[in-house]
Amino acid sequence: MFSPELKKGSIELLVLSLLEDAARHGYDLGKAIEERSGGRLVFRISSLYPVLSRLEERRLIRGRWVEKPGIRRRRYYRVTHAGRRALERQRALWDDYVTAVGDVLEREAPG
């Protein structure tokens, strides 16, 4: 539905936002994005893992392996303090961006 470029520009913000309140694994992140967007945003799970890796390298998230009986091993991610600060900045930038785009798209009343 949305262009890959538009989705690519928002994926880090979406992931950090979802990890803000609870640790999640990659598949869970993809499903949460799809569900919360009403199916309008769908990311292949394979495209999420490079993003998670980059965020972990930048120390914005931390991952740990969890093993449970009868369930395959999963890597759960949690946002770090640095990640919370980055999320705050990204949310502010996103809000400014959405406002600016809305201002441009706004039509003037016919005179």
Secondary structure as the mmCIF struct_conf table of DSSP 4:
data_model
#
loop_
_struct_conf.conf_type_id
_struct_conf.id
_struct_conf.beg_label_comp_id
_struct_conf.beg_label_asym_id
_struct_conf.beg_label_seq_id
_struct_conf.end_label_comp_id
_struct_conf.end_label_asym_id
_struct_conf.end_label_seq_id
HELX_RH_AL_P HELX_RH_AL_P1 PRO A 4 LYS A 8
TURN_TY1_P TURN_TY1_P1 GLY A 9 SER A 10
HELX_RH_AL_P HELX_RH_AL_P2 ILE A 11 LEU A 19
TURN_TY1_P TURN_TY1_P2 GLU A 20 ASP A 21
BEND BEND1 ALA A 22 ALA A 22
STRN STRN1 ARG A 24 HIS A 25
HELX_RH_AL_P HELX_RH_AL_P3 GLY A 26 ARG A 36
TURN_TY1_P TURN_TY1_P3 SER A 37 GLY A 39
BEND BEND2 ARG A 40 ARG A 40
HELX_RH_AL_P HELX_RH_AL_P4 ILE A 45 GLU A 57
TURN_TY1_P TURN_TY1_P4 ARG A 58 ARG A 59
BEND BEND3 LEU A 60 LEU A 60
STRN STRN2 ILE A 61 LYS A 68
TURN_TY1_P TURN_TY1_P5 PRO A 69 GLY A 70
STRN STRN3 ILE A 71 VAL A 79
HELX_RH_AL_P HELX_RH_AL_P5 HIS A 81 LEU A 105
HELX_LH_PP_P HELX_LH_PP_P1 GLU A 106 PRO A 110
#
